[in-house]
Amino acid sequence: MTLPMRTLGTSGLQITTLGFGSWAVGGGGWSFGWGPQDDQRSAAAIRRAVELGVNWVDTAAVYGLGHSEEVVGRAVRSLPAADRPLIFTKCGLDWDDEQPMRAPRRIATALTVRRGCEDSLRRLGLDHIDLFQIHWPDESGAAIEDAWAEMARLRREGTVRAIGVSNFHRPLLDRCEAVAHVDSLQPPFSLLDRMTGGDDLRWCREHSAGVLCYSPMHTGLLTDTFSAARVAAMADDDWRRRGSDYREPALSRNLALRDGLRPIAQRHGATVAAVAVAWVLAWPGVSGAIVGARSPEQVDGWIGAASVQLTDDDLDEVAALIATTKAGKGPADSRRAG
């Protein structure tokens, strides 16, 4: 299966518009886990995505407190070298193995960048990282310039091919860019979390930075079978139980928007999930969308997003749905992006 390709900013990396997200692959037992997850199912999902043409996997050191990287590494190394996807990962979150349910601290320094890269390479079992990213802005008081200079050194050394940031906004992006070029930004972006469609995307277009959007299905809410009953059945350690989007009154508004996508999905012969992802990909400046899966069947549910081309009528219908349901926040129409 051949998927559409886009260039990740000026990095030279050619990526499919869909990437495999491995947050849930980390499993449960930590502060932002998705509940228990079978490693064999995770590996099968990764292999299915690659089989269908996806050429990059996004993970992070913190997912499962290192476990996601280990699973991703084993799955990728099991593939023939010529078939292996690009690997993107992240650093800058410090956790306590003795207290896994305590939220990790956001510490981005030259030391945590260098050490994070070394640890990720060890867990992945690889000799380089294709895209290395600072996961969150530092909260320890460290100057971002020091951490970013270390990221640039890793890129010059060839240990990583490209460097990016996640969850940053314009002021910090400007400070990083003054030190070394930011190859990419990874922000949350979905029909329910649309804030990236404003200033963040403008900054990336102005600076030729790639954009990798995470949670385009809003951590499961914008999938075909999600329901209030599904929320009630979530594992006790599933972080989504704490999220306001999964509680009333927001939950009903969110599901109403999801249901409103069904006629569009039917016209395109696609799933609702695929339409939700295609809406994100329609925004100018977006390089790719990170889509998670816990099984090969879930990959099959969203892979069609790569071929869904939303029409002006579709986009008008979505904008009207947003206005009617009052779900989410942020700009509603990619054609009016500044």
C-alpha positions in Angstrom: 0.0 0.0 0.0 1.4 3.4 -1.0 0.6 6.3 1.3 1.0 10.0 0.5 4.4 11.5 1.5 5.4 14.9 2.8 8.7 16.4 3.7 9.3 17.1 7.4 10.3 20.8 7.2 13.8 21.2 6.0 15.1 18.0 7.7 15.2 16.0 4.5 13.1 13.3 6.1 10.3 12.1 3.8 7.4 10.8 5.9 4.0 9.3 5.2 1.2 11.5 6.3 0.3 9.0 8.9 2.7 7.8 11.6 2.2 5.1 14.3 1.8 6.5 17.8 3.0 4.3 20.6 1.8 6.1 23.8 -0.6 3.3 24.7 2.1 0.7 23.9 3.8 1.7 27.1 0.9 0.0 29.0 -0.4 0.8 32.4 1.0 1.3 35.9 2.3 4.8 35.4 0.7 8.3 35.7 -0.3 8.8 32.1 -0.9 5.1 31.1 -3.8 3.8 29.1 -4.3 0.7 31.2 -2.9 -2.8 30.6 -1.5 -3.5 27.1 -0.3 -6.8 25.6 3.2 -6.4 24.1 2.6 -9.0 21.4 -0.5 -7.1 20.3 1.5 -3.9 20.3 4.3 -5.4 18.1 1.6 -6.8 15.8 0.0 -3.4 15.4 3.4 -1.8 14.6 4.1 -4.5 12.0 0.6 -4.0 10.5 1.1 -0.3 10.2 4.4 -0.8 8.4 2.9 -3.5 6.2 0.3 -0.9 5.1 2.9 1.7 4.2 3.4 3.8 7.4 7.1 4.7 7.4 7.6 6.2 10.9 6.9 5.4 14.5 6.6 8.0 17.3 7.4 7.1 20.8 8.9 8.7 23.9 11.1 7.7 26.9 8.3 8.4 29.3 5.7 6.1 27.7 5.5 3.2 30.1 8.6 4.7 31.8 10.8 3.3 29.1 8.7 0.3 28.2 7.2 1.7 24.9 10.7 2.3 23.5 11.7 -1.3 24.4 8.6 -2.7 22.6 9.1 -0.5 19.6 12.7 -1.4 19.4 12.0 -5.1 19.4 9.2 -4.8 16.9 11.4 -2.7 14.5 14.5 -4.9 14.8 12.3 -7.9 13.9 11.7 -6.4 10.5 14.2 -6.7 7.6 16.5 -3.7 7.6 15.1 -2.3 4.3 11.5 -2.4 5.7 12.2 -0.6 9.1 10.4 2.6 9.7 11.9 5.9 10.9 12.0 6.2 14.7 11.0 9.4 16.4 11.3 9.7 20.2 11.5 12.3 23.0 13.4 13.3 26.1 13.1 15.7 29.0 10.7 14.0 31.4 12.2 12.7 34.7 10.4 10.0 36.6 10.8 8.0 39.8 10.7 4.2 39.2 9.8 3.8 42.9 6.8 6.0 42.5 5.5 5.3 39.0 2.1 7.0 39.5 3.8 10.3 40.4 3.7 12.7 37.4 7.2 13.0 35.8 9.0 16.3 36.2 9.7 18.4 33.1 13.5 18.9 33.1 15.2 20.0 29.9 18.9 20.6 30.3 22.0 19.7 28.4 22.5 16.8 30.8 19.0 15.4 30.4 19.1 15.7 26.6 22.4 13.9 26.3 21.5 11.2 28.9 18.0 10.9 27.4 19.4 10.2 24.0 21.8 7.6 25.3 19.1 5.9 27.3 16.7 5.9 24.3 19.2 4.4 22.0 19.9 1.6 24.5 16.2 0.8 25.0 15.5 0.9 21.3 18.6 -1.1 20.4 19.4 1.2 17.5 22.5 3.2 16.6 20.7 6.5 15.8 17.4 8.3 16.2 15.7 9.8 13.1 14.0 12.6 15.0 14.8 13.5 18.7 12.4 15.9 20.5 12.2 17.7 23.8 8.9 16.5 25.1 7.7 19.4 27.2 9.0 22.9 28.2 11.3 22.8 31.2 9.7 23.6 34.6 13.0 23.4 36.6 14.2 26.9 35.8 16.8 25.8 33.3 17.4 27.9 30.2 16.0 26.2 27.1 19.0 27.6 25.1 21.3 25.1 26.9 19.2 22.1 26.2 18.6 23.1 22.6 22.3 23.7 22.0 22.9 20.1 23.1 20.2 18.9 20.7 22.0 20.7 17.9 25.3 19.0 18.9 23.6 15.6 18.7 22.4 16.5 15.2 25.9 17.6 14.2 27.4 14.4 15.6 24.9 12.3 13.5 23.5 10.6 16.6 20.2 12.0 15.6 19.2 13.1 12.1 16.7 15.8 13.0 15.7 17.7 16.2 12.3 19.0 17.3 10.1 20.0 20.2 6.7 19.0 21.5 4.1 21.1 23.3 6.1 24.4 22.7 4.6 27.7 21.7 6.0 30.8 19.9 8.1 32.4 22.7 10.1 29.2 23.3 10.2 28.3 19.6 11.7 31.7 18.9 14.4 31.1 21.6 15.2 27.7 20.2 15.4 29.0 16.6 17.9 31.6 17.7 20.3 28.8 18.7 19.6 26.3 15.9 16.9 25.5 13.5 13.9 23.7 14.8 13.1 20.9 12.4 9.7 20.1 13.8 7.0 20.8 16.3 4.7 18.1 17.8 1.5 19.7 19.1 -1.8 18.2 20.1 -4.3 18.9 17.3 -7.8 17.5 16.7 -11.4 18.5 16.0 -11.7 19.0 19.8 -8.4 20.6 20.5 -7.9 23.1 17.6 -5.7 25.7 19.3 -2.6 24.6 17.2 -4.5 25.9 14.1 -3.6 29.5 15.1 -0.3 30.9 16.1 1.7 27.6 16.3 1.0 26.6 12.7 1.7 30.1 11.5 5.1 30.0 13.3 6.0 26.7 11.7 5.1 27.9 8.2 7.1 31.1 8.7 10.2 29.1 9.8 9.9 26.0 7.5 9.4 23.7 10.5 7.5 20.4 10.1 4.4 19.7 12.1 3.6 16.3 13.6 0.1 16.4 15.2 -0.6 14.1 18.0 -4.0 12.8 19.3 -5.9 13.7 16.0 -8.6 11.3 17.2 -8.5 13.0 20.6 -7.3 10.0 22.5 -10.1 7.8 21.2 -13.1 10.2 21.5 -13.3 10.7 17.7 -13.5 7.0 16.9 -16.5 5.2 15.6 -17.5 3.1 18.6 -16.5 5.3 21.5 -19.2 5.8 24.1 -20.0 6.8 27.7 -20.1 3.1 28.5 -16.5 2.9 27.2 -15.5 5.6 29.7 -17.1 3.7 32.5 -15.3 0.5 31.6 -11.8 2.1 31.4 -9.1 0.7 33.6 -8.6 2.5 36.9 -5.1 3.6 35.9 -6.2 4.9 32.5 -5.3 8.6 32.6 -8.3 9.6 30.6 -10.6 9.0 33.6 -9.2 12.3 35.0 -9.8 14.3 31.8 -12.6 16.8 31.6 -13.4 15.8 28.0 -14.4 12.4 29.3 -16.9 13.8 31.8 -20.2 15.6 31.4 -21.1 18.1 30.1 -18.2 18.0 27.7 -18.5 14.3 26.9 -22.0 14.6 25.4 -20.9 17.6 23.2 -17.8 15.7 22.0 -19.8 12.6 21.1 -22.4 14.8 19.3 -19.6 16.2 17.1 -18.3 12.7 16.5 -21.8 11.5 15.5 -22.1 14.4 13.1 -19.1 13.1 11.2 -20.9 9.9 10.2 -22.6 11.2 7.0 -19.2 12.6 5.8 -17.6 9.2 6.6 -20.3 7.4 4.7 -19.8 9.6 1.6 -16.1 8.8 1.6 -16.5 5.1 2.4 -14.3 5.7 5.4 -14.5 5.5 9.2 -15.3 8.4 11.4 -11.8 8.1 12.8 -10.3 8.5 9.3 -12.4 11.6 8.7 -11.2 13.1 12.0 -7.6 12.5 11.0 -8.1 13.7 7.4 -9.4 17.0 8.9 -6.1 17.5 10.7 -4.1 16.7 7.6 -6.1 19.3 5.6 -4.5 22.2 7.5 -1.7 24.1 5.7 1.7 23.3 7.2 0.8 19.9 8.8 3.4 17.3 7.8 1.8 14.3 9.4 -0.5 12.9 12.0 0.4 10.5 14.8 -2.3 7.9 15.2 -2.2 5.4 18.0 -3.2 1.7 17.9 -3.3 -1.1 20.4 -4.0 -3.8 17.8 -3.7 -4.5 14.1 -7.5 -4.0 13.8 -7.2 -0.5 15.1 -4.6 0.3 12.5 -7.1 -0.9 9.8 -9.6 1.5 11.2 -7.6 4.6 10.6 -5.3 3.8 7.7 -7.9 5.0 5.2 -7.4 8.6 6.5 -4.4 8.9 4.2 -6.6 8.7 1.1 -9.6 10.8 2.4 -9.6 14.2 0.7 -12.2 16.4 2.3 -14.1 18.7 0.0 -15.1 22.3 0.6 -18.6 21.1 1.3 -17.2 18.6 3.9 -15.2 21.3 5.6 -18.2 23.6 5.7 -20.2 20.8 7.3 -17.5 20.2 9.9 -17.3 23.9 10.7 -21.1 24.0 11.1 -20.9 20.9 13.4 -18.4 22.7 15.6 -20.6 25.7 15.9 -23.7 23.7 16.6 -22.3 21.3 19.2 -20.0 23.9 20.8 -17.5 21.1 21.2 -13.8 21.8 21.7 -12.0 25.1 21.2 -9.9 26.9 18.6 -10.1 27.8 14.9 -12.7 25.7 13.0 -11.7 26.0 9.4 -8.3 25.3 7.8 -9.2 27.5 4.8 -9.2 30.5 7.0 -5.9 29.8 8.7 -3.8 32.9 9.0 
